[in-house]
Amino acid sequence: MSIAVIPPAGPRKRPVNLTLNEGLVAQAKTFTNNLSATIEQLLVSYVEDQQQGLQARRRLADACAADWNAVHASVGSFADEHSTL
């Protein structure tokens, strides 16, 4: 009885078309024998950096809103004194 070895399931991959500078691709191939894996690794890093930047901007916006709400709670709004009603 033989046992079939099933490779671990990873993320599904699909071919994509990219337009890249020929000279740059030639230079990159001198450093890697798997250009697709290298580009995928760089793209993962780029996406992670962008996500971290987005989270940092959200935290900053949340902190700003919390500070403004604290000022409003303690002092009120300057517009309260200028009601047209």
KOLMIMAR-788332 format. One record per atom (N, C-alpha, C): atom name; residue in one letter; z, y, x; residue number from 1. Coordinates in steps of 0.001 Angstrom, whole numbers. Layout:
PT, name, resn, zz, yy, xx, resi
PT, CA, A, Z, Y, X, NUM
...
//
This chain:
PT, name, resn, zz, yy, xx, resi
PT, N, M, 0, -1180, 846, 1
PT, CA, M, 0, 0, 0, 1
PT, C, M, 0, 1235, 886, 1
PT, N, S, -941, 2134, 676, 2
PT, CA, S, -999, 3352, 1465, 2
PT, C, S, -515, 4530, 629, 2
PT, N, I, 115, 5460, 1320, 3
PT, CA, I, 646, 6645, 667, 3
PT, C, I, -255, 7817, 1021, 3
PT, N, A, -707, 8528, 2, 4
PT, CA, A, -1547, 9695, 231, 4
PT, C, A, -658, 10879, 587, 4
PT, N, V, -1044, 11582, 1627, 5
PT, CA, V, -307, 12768, 2042, 5
PT, C, V, -937, 13979, 1358, 5
PT, N, I, -117, 14683, 604, 6
PT, CA, I, -600, 15871, -101, 6
PT, C, I, -113, 17093, 659, 6
PT, N, P, -1041, 17953, 1083, 7
PT, CA, P, -619, 19146, 1818, 7
PT, C, P, 207, 20059, 918, 7
PT, N, P, 1144, 20801, 1519, 8
PT, CA, P, 1959, 21697, 700, 8
PT, C, P, 1097, 22775, 29, 8
PT, N, A, 1447, 23051, -1207, 9
PT, CA, A, 685, 24059, -1947, 9
PT, C, A, 1041, 25441, -1430, 9
PT, N, G, 52, 26186, -1054, 10
PT, CA, G, 243, 27553, -599, 10
PT, C, G, -444, 28490, -1561, 10
PT, N, P, -458, 29750, -1233, 11
PT, CA, P, -1157, 30688, -2107, 11
PT, C, P, -2643, 30340, -2179, 11
PT, N, R, -3188, 30491, -3354, 12
PT, CA, R, -4616, 30215, -3533, 12
PT, C, R, -5421, 31249, -2760, 12
PT, N, K, -6435, 30791, -2084, 13
PT, CA, K, -7286, 31684, -1294, 13
PT, C, K, -8686, 31686, -1879, 13
PT, N, R, -9338, 32822, -1721, 14
PT, CA, R, -10720, 32922, -2181, 14
PT, C, R, -11491, 33778, -1204, 14
PT, N, P, -12767, 33546, -1100, 15
PT, CA, P, -13581, 34367, -204, 15
PT, C, P, -13771, 35764, -789, 15
PT, N, V, -13764, 36734, 96, 16
PT, CA, V, -14028, 38124, -307, 16
PT, C, V, -15049, 38705, 661, 16
PT, N, N, -15731, 39721, 216, 17
PT, CA, N, -16682, 40403, 1084, 17
PT, C, N, -16028, 41654, 1642, 17
PT, N, L, -16091, 41819, 2930, 18
PT, CA, L, -15586, 43008, 3599, 18
PT, C, L, -16706, 43596, 4434, 18
PT, N, T, -16715, 44884, 4528, 19
PT, CA, T, -17651, 45551, 5420, 19
PT, C, T, -16831, 46086, 6582, 19
PT, N, L, -17063, 45521, 7757, 20
PT, CA, L, -16295, 45887, 8946, 20
PT, C, L, -17240, 46289, 10071, 20
PT, N, N, -16753, 47137, 10938, 21
PT, CA, N, -17503, 47575, 12107, 21
PT, C, N, -17793, 46371, 13003, 21
PT, N, E, -19062, 46159, 13317, 22
PT, CA, E, -19464, 44998, 14129, 22
PT, C, E, -18779, 44966, 15483, 22
PT, N, G, -18744, 46124, 16147, 23
PT, CA, G, -18118, 46168, 17463, 23
PT, C, G, -16642, 45839, 17402, 23
PT, N, L, -15973, 46319, 16388, 24
PT, CA, L, -14548, 46045, 16220, 24
PT, C, L, -14313, 44566, 15952, 24
PT, N, V, -15151, 43967, 15126, 25
PT, CA, V, -15034, 42531, 14854, 25
PT, C, V, -15247, 41733, 16139, 25
PT, N, A, -16227, 42116, 16929, 26
PT, CA, A, -16494, 41414, 18193, 26
PT, C, A, -15294, 41530, 19126, 26
PT, N, Q, -14709, 42719, 19201, 27
PT, CA, Q, -13527, 42892, 20045, 27
PT, C, Q, -12354, 42062, 19523, 27
PT, N, A, -12155, 42049, 18216, 28
PT, CA, A, -11042, 41302, 17628, 28
PT, C, A, -11193, 39810, 17882, 28
PT, N, K, -12430, 39315, 17850, 29
PT, CA, K, -12665, 37892, 18077, 29
PT, C, K, -12302, 37460, 19493, 29
PT, N, T, -12223, 38396, 20419, 30
PT, CA, T, -11796, 38025, 21776, 30
PT, C, T, -10294, 37763, 21815, 30
PT, N, F, -9566, 38228, 20792, 31
PT, CA, F, -8117, 38050, 20756, 31
PT, C, F, -7655, 36977, 19787, 31
PT, N, T, -8548, 36536, 18878, 32
PT, CA, T, -8156, 35526, 17901, 32
PT, C, T, -9326, 34599, 17619, 32
PT, N, N, -9009, 33364, 17341, 33
PT, CA, N, -10063, 32432, 16949, 33
PT, C, N, -10076, 32259, 15428, 33
PT, N, N, -9155, 32931, 14726, 34
PT, CA, N, -9114, 32876, 13268, 34
PT, C, N, -8981, 34300, 12731, 34
PT, N, L, -10117, 34968, 12621, 35
PT, CA, L, -10132, 36363, 12189, 35
PT, C, L, -9590, 36517, 10772, 35
PT, N, S, -9871, 35562, 9903, 36
PT, CA, S, -9377, 35643, 8527, 36
PT, C, S, -7851, 35640, 8492, 36
PT, N, A, -7239, 34753, 9239, 37
PT, CA, A, -5771, 34683, 9265, 37
PT, C, A, -5177, 35948, 9867, 37
PT, N, T, -5826, 36479, 10894, 38
PT, CA, T, -5337, 37706, 11528, 38
PT, C, T, -5410, 38875, 10557, 38
PT, N, I, -6517, 39015, 9860, 39
PT, CA, I, -6665, 40102, 8898, 39
PT, C, I, -5680, 39922, 7743, 39
PT, N, E, -5493, 38685, 7297, 40
PT, CA, E, -4537, 38434, 6221, 40
PT, C, E, -3120, 38813, 6656, 40
PT, N, Q, -2757, 38484, 7877, 41
PT, CA, Q, -1435, 38839, 8402, 41
PT, C, Q, -1275, 40370, 8451, 41
PT, N, L, -2293, 41069, 8912, 42
PT, CA, L, -2241, 42526, 8959, 42
PT, C, L, -2173, 43128, 7556, 42
PT, N, L, -2883, 42523, 6608, 43
PT, CA, L, -2871, 43007, 5229, 43
PT, C, L, -1499, 42782, 4582, 43
PT, N, V, -874, 41657, 4872, 44
PT, CA, V, 486, 41401, 4381, 44
PT, C, V, 1434, 42474, 4895, 44
PT, N, S, 1343, 42784, 6162, 45
PT, CA, S, 2186, 43818, 6761, 45
PT, C, S, 1941, 45171, 6112, 45
PT, N, Y, 686, 45505, 5882, 46
PT, CA, Y, 325, 46780, 5254, 46
PT, C, Y, 916, 46868, 3845, 46
PT, N, V, 749, 45807, 3060, 47
PT, CA, V, 1259, 45800, 1684, 47
PT, C, V, 2786, 45920, 1681, 47
PT, N, E, 3459, 45211, 2581, 48
PT, CA, E, 4922, 45309, 2667, 48
PT, C, E, 5352, 46729, 3012, 48
PT, N, D, 4669, 47364, 3954, 49
PT, CA, D, 4987, 48749, 4321, 49
PT, C, D, 4801, 49692, 3139, 49
PT, N, Q, 3719, 49513, 2388, 50
PT, CA, Q, 3459, 50366, 1236, 50
PT, C, Q, 4522, 50167, 152, 50
PT, N, Q, 4926, 48913, -65, 51
PT, CA, Q, 5956, 48623, -1060, 51
PT, C, Q, 7296, 49235, -648, 51
PT, N, Q, 7636, 49136, 628, 52
PT, CA, Q, 8882, 49730, 1107, 52
PT, C, Q, 8848, 51249, 968, 52
PT, N, G, 7713, 51862, 1255, 53
PT, CA, G, 7569, 53307, 1095, 53
PT, C, G, 7729, 53723, -358, 53
PT, N, L, 7137, 52948, -1260, 54
PT, CA, L, 7256, 53238, -2689, 54
PT, C, L, 8711, 53121, -3138, 54
PT, N, Q, 9393, 52081, -2682, 55
PT, CA, Q, 10807, 51912, -3036, 55
PT, C, Q, 11652, 53058, -2477, 55
PT, N, A, 11353, 53510, -1278, 56
PT, CA, A, 12104, 54619, -679, 56
PT, C, A, 11885, 55898, -1487, 56
PT, N, R, 10644, 56159, -1906, 57
PT, CA, R, 10367, 57350, -2723, 57
PT, C, R, 11063, 57256, -4075, 57
PT, N, R, 11130, 56066, -4654, 58
PT, CA, R, 11838, 55887, -5928, 58
PT, C, R, 13333, 56127, -5758, 58
PT, N, R, 13901, 55599, -4661, 59
PT, CA, R, 15332, 55833, -4404, 59
PT, C, R, 15610, 57317, -4229, 59
PT, N, L, 14734, 58016, -3521, 60
PT, CA, L, 14892, 59452, -3322, 60
PT, C, L, 14803, 60200, -4658, 60
PT, N, A, 13854, 59826, -5489, 61
PT, CA, A, 13718, 60462, -6804, 61
PT, C, A, 14940, 60170, -7675, 61
PT, N, D, 15443, 58949, -7626, 62
PT, CA, D, 16643, 58599, -8395, 62
PT, C, D, 17847, 59402, -7920, 62
PT, N, A, 17990, 59560, -6604, 63
PT, CA, A, 19104, 60338, -6047, 63
PT, C, A, 18986, 61802, -6452, 63
PT, N, C, 17781, 62330, -6433, 64
PT, CA, C, 17546, 63717, -6836, 64
PT, C, C, 17915, 63904, -8309, 64
PT, N, A, 17484, 62994, -9151, 65
PT, CA, A, 17796, 63079, -10577, 65
PT, C, A, 19301, 62962, -10811, 65
PT, N, A, 19964, 62071, -10083, 66
PT, CA, A, 21411, 61919, -10222, 66
PT, C, A, 22127, 63201, -9798, 66
PT, N, D, 21685, 63805, -8703, 67
PT, CA, D, 22285, 65067, -8249, 67
PT, C, D, 22071, 66166, -9277, 67
PT, N, W, 20865, 66263, -9806, 68
PT, CA, W, 20576, 67301, -10802, 68
PT, C, W, 21409, 67073, -12065, 68
PT, N, N, 21549, 65814, -12482, 69
PT, CA, N, 22364, 65502, -13656, 69
PT, C, N, 23827, 65861, -13418, 69
PT, N, A, 24319, 65646, -12198, 70
PT, CA, A, 25702, 65999, -11868, 70
PT, C, A, 25893, 67512, -11930, 70
PT, N, V, 24939, 68273, -11422, 71
PT, CA, V, 25020, 69742, -11491, 71
PT, C, V, 24997, 70181, -12955, 71
PT, N, H, 24104, 69607, -13723, 72
PT, CA, H, 23995, 69970, -15133, 72
PT, C, H, 25285, 69635, -15886, 72
PT, N, A, 25898, 68491, -15564, 73
PT, CA, A, 27130, 68092, -16242, 73
PT, C, A, 28287, 69025, -15901, 73
PT, N, S, 28335, 69520, -14672, 74
PT, CA, S, 29466, 70360, -14269, 74
PT, C, S, 29245, 71835, -14561, 74
PT, N, V, 28021, 72320, -14485, 75
PT, CA, V, 27749, 73750, -14636, 75
PT, C, V, 27004, 74052, -15934, 75
PT, N, G, 26242, 73103, -16403, 76
PT, CA, G, 25396, 73345, -17565, 76
PT, C, G, 24046, 73870, -17111, 76
PT, N, S, 23239, 74242, -18079, 77
PT, CA, S, 21901, 74733, -17789, 77
PT, C, S, 21865, 76246, -17878, 77
PT, N, F, 21175, 76888, -16963, 78
PT, CA, F, 21061, 78344, -17016, 78
PT, C, F, 20337, 78781, -18294, 78
PT, N, A, 19527, 77906, -18847, 79
PT, CA, A, 18773, 78227, -20062, 79
PT, C, A, 19677, 78296, -21293, 79
PT, N, D, 20877, 77681, -21218, 80
PT, CA, D, 21790, 77718, -22361, 80
PT, C, D, 22168, 79150, -22733, 80
PT, N, E, 22221, 80054, -21772, 81
PT, CA, E, 22592, 81434, -22023, 81
PT, C, E, 21442, 82265, -22567, 81
PT, N, H, 20257, 81729, -22562, 82
PT, CA, H, 19074, 82510, -22941, 82
PT, C, H, 18359, 81901, -24144, 82
PT, N, S, 19093, 81375, -25048, 83
PT, CA, S, 18493, 80766, -26243, 83
PT, C, S, 17887, 81842, -27132, 83
PT, N, T, 16730, 81576, -27681, 84
PT, CA, T, 16067, 82519, -28577, 84
PT, C, T, 16436, 82250, -30030, 84
PT, N, L, 17297, 81289, -30264, 85
PT, CA, L, 17668, 80955, -31655, 85
PT, C, L, 18782, 81814, -32163, 85
//
